[in-house]
Amino acid sequence: MDGRTPSPPGAGRKYWEWSGKVQERGRCAAVLLYAMPRRTRLLAYVIVAAMAGPRPGHAQAPLTPLDSAILASQPLKRLVLSPSLFRRLSVLAAGLDREVVLCLQGTASGDSAMVRDFVMPDLLSSAADAVQPLPCAPATLAVWHNHPWTGPDSSFGVKTPEDFCSLSEPDLRTVITDSVPFAVVSVGRARRPILCWWRRVQAVVNRHVKFLPRFPRQWLEVSSLAAIDTLAP
């Protein structure tokens, strides 16, 4: 093992080499589950568990005291999205030709955050490849933004919409600067809904990379919006 994530189908080798991403310790960086409510069994939740910590095999700068403080201040390790929220985010991403930001809201219990709704902050600017929002409220549990898919980018080896589910250098700087525990990205205008997520601590550990691709088991792609409610454990 060299510390890199194996390239999934459709992802070019150049894409992963350019990113310089540091993989995390453990069998997997996150776990994707669907938990059914006890009584109705009608709603599902996407449970995301991400463990922080760099894996040997790729050079990275030492953590600063501020980095260590950020790591210590993030007790939340699991992100939960309701199917309704996932569907609404996917519909928005599919129809937008420029980037926007949404502040995902919900409740936190123990090491888990459950998000069910969102508010949209004021945007200072919005374009097809960049967005500048005002900060989300302190109670925000995750910040979502979209990446409109416009086609392959040979300069970075991006061949598919799945490759485009990543955090750019500006994205990473924003995630690290903010105090929001999770970052979420949807790739819009693609053939099917695609959503990825990162813990803030993962952005800290990988703060020097050119861009941060999705981690194994920290992304979800379904065949259609209708398929969201059919997912089961």
C-alpha positions in Angstrom: 0.0 0.0 0.0 1.3 3.4 -0.9 -1.3 5.4 0.9 -3.3 6.4 -2.2 -6.8 5.5 -2.8 -7.2 2.9 -5.7 -8.7 4.5 -8.7 -12.4 3.5 -9.1 -13.8 2.6 -12.5 -13.9 5.7 -14.7 -11.3 7.6 -12.7 -8.1 8.3 -14.6 -4.8 7.7 -12.8 -3.8 11.3 -13.5 -6.8 12.5 -11.5 -5.7 10.7 -8.3 -2.0 11.5 -8.7 -2.8 15.2 -9.2 -4.8 15.4 -6.0 -2.1 14.3 -3.7 -4.8 13.2 -1.2 -3.7 11.6 2.1 -5.7 8.5 2.9 -7.0 7.8 6.4 -6.3 5.0 8.8 -8.6 2.1 9.3 -10.5 -0.3 7.1 -12.5 2.5 5.6 -12.8 6.3 5.9 -16.6 6.2 6.4 -19.5 3.8 6.5 -22.7 4.3 4.5 -25.8 2.9 6.1 -29.6 3.3 5.9 -31.4 3.1 9.2 -35.1 2.6 9.3 -37.4 4.3 11.9 -38.7 1.8 14.5 -42.4 2.2 13.7 -43.2 3.5 10.2 -40.2 1.9 8.4 -40.9 4.5 5.7 -38.0 6.9 6.0 -34.4 6.1 5.7 -31.3 7.9 6.9 -27.9 8.1 5.3 -25.4 7.5 8.2 -21.9 8.6 7.4 -19.1 7.7 9.8 -15.7 9.2 9.0 -12.5 8.6 11.0 -9.8 11.2 10.9 -6.0 10.6 10.8 -3.4 10.5 8.0 -2.1 7.3 6.7 1.7 6.8 6.1 2.9 6.8 2.6 2.4 10.5 1.5 4.3 13.4 2.8 2.4 16.2 4.6 3.3 19.1 6.7 3.1 18.8 10.5 -0.1 19.9 12.2 0.1 23.3 13.6 -1.4 24.2 17.1 -4.4 25.6 15.3 -4.8 22.4 13.3 -4.7 20.4 16.5 -7.3 22.7 18.1 -9.6 22.2 15.1 -9.2 18.4 15.3 -9.9 18.4 19.0 -13.0 20.6 18.6 -14.8 18.3 16.2 -16.6 15.6 18.2 -19.1 14.8 15.4 -18.1 11.8 13.3 -21.3 10.8 11.7 -23.5 12.7 9.3 -27.1 11.7 8.7 -29.2 13.0 5.8 -32.9 12.3 5.4 -34.1 11.0 2.0 -36.2 14.1 1.7 -33.2 16.3 2.0 -31.1 14.2 -0.3 -33.9 14.4 -2.9 -34.3 18.1 -2.6 -30.5 18.7 -2.9 -30.3 16.4 -5.9 -33.2 18.2 -7.6 -31.6 21.6 -7.0 -28.2 20.4 -8.3 -29.7 18.9 -11.4 -31.3 22.2 -12.4 -28.5 24.7 -11.5 -25.9 25.9 -14.0 -24.0 27.8 -11.4 -22.7 27.1 -7.9 -24.8 27.9 -4.8 -24.3 27.2 -1.1 -26.8 25.9 1.4 -26.5 25.6 5.2 -27.8 22.2 6.3 -29.6 22.2 9.7 -30.7 19.5 12.1 -29.8 18.1 15.5 -26.6 16.7 17.0 -26.5 13.8 19.5 -23.3 12.2 20.7 -21.0 11.9 17.7 -23.8 12.0 15.2 -25.4 14.9 13.3 -28.8 14.5 11.7 -29.7 17.0 9.0 -33.2 17.4 7.6 -33.5 20.9 6.2 -31.5 23.8 4.9 -31.4 27.6 4.6 -29.7 29.6 1.8 -27.2 32.3 2.9 -26.8 35.5 1.0 -24.5 35.0 -2.0 -22.0 37.8 -2.8 -21.2 36.1 -6.2 -22.1 32.9 -8.1 -20.7 31.5 -11.2 -20.4 28.1 -13.0 -17.2 27.3 -11.2 -17.2 29.4 -8.0 -19.4 30.8 -5.3 -18.9 33.3 -2.5 -21.5 33.1 0.2 -21.8 34.9 3.5 -21.1 32.6 6.5 -23.7 30.1 7.6 -25.2 30.4 11.1 -23.2 28.9 14.0 -25.7 26.1 14.5 -25.1 24.8 10.9 -24.0 21.1 10.8 -22.9 20.9 7.2 -22.4 23.2 4.3 -23.5 22.0 0.9 -22.6 23.3 -2.5 -23.0 22.0 -6.1 -20.6 21.4 -9.0 -22.4 21.7 -12.3 -21.1 19.0 -14.7 -20.1 20.4 -18.0 -18.0 17.5 -19.4 -14.5 15.9 -19.0 -11.5 18.0 -18.1 -8.3 16.5 -19.5 -6.0 18.9 -17.6 -6.9 17.1 -14.3 -7.8 13.7 -15.7 -11.5 14.2 -14.8 -13.4 11.8 -17.0 -16.7 11.3 -15.3 -19.2 13.2 -13.0 -18.0 11.0 -10.2 -14.5 12.4 -10.6 -16.0 15.9 -10.2 -17.2 15.1 -6.7 -14.3 16.8 -4.9 -13.2 19.8 -3.0 -11.0 22.4 -4.7 -8.3 24.4 -3.0 -10.7 27.3 -2.4 -13.2 24.8 -1.1 -10.7 23.4 1.3 -9.7 26.8 2.6 -13.3 27.6 3.3 -14.0 24.3 5.0 -10.9 24.7 7.3 -11.7 28.4 8.1 -15.3 27.7 9.0 -16.3 25.9 12.1 -18.9 23.7 10.4 -18.3 20.0 11.0 -19.1 18.6 7.5 -18.8 19.6 3.9 -21.2 18.1 1.3 -21.0 18.4 -2.5 -23.6 17.3 -5.2 -22.6 17.0 -8.8 -25.5 18.4 -10.8 -26.6 18.1 -14.5 -25.2 14.6 -14.5 -27.0 11.4 -15.6 -28.0 10.5 -12.0 -27.8 12.0 -8.5 -24.3 12.0 -7.0 -23.4 13.3 -3.5 -20.1 13.2 -1.5 -19.1 14.4 2.0 -16.1 15.1 4.1 -15.4 15.8 7.7 -13.8 19.1 8.5 -10.9 17.2 10.0 -10.3 15.4 6.7 -9.9 18.8 5.0 -7.4 19.8 7.8 -5.3 16.7 7.3 -5.3 17.2 3.5 -5.0 21.0 3.5 -2.0 21.1 1.2 -3.5 19.0 -1.7 -4.4 20.5 -5.0 -7.9 19.1 -4.6 -9.5 16.5 -2.4 -11.4 13.7 -4.2 -14.1 11.6 -2.7 -13.1 9.0 -0.1 -14.2 5.4 -0.4 -17.7 4.9 1.0 -18.1 8.7 1.4 -20.1 9.2 -1.8 -23.4 8.0 -3.0 -24.8 7.6 -6.5 -28.3 6.3 -7.3 -30.0 5.6 -10.6 -32.7 8.1 -10.1 -34.5 10.4 -7.6 -37.2 7.7 -7.2 -34.5 5.2 -6.2 -33.6 7.2 -3.1 -36.5 5.8 -1.1 -35.8 2.2 -2.1 -32.3 2.0 -0.5 -32.1 -0.3 2.4 -29.4 -1.8 4.7 
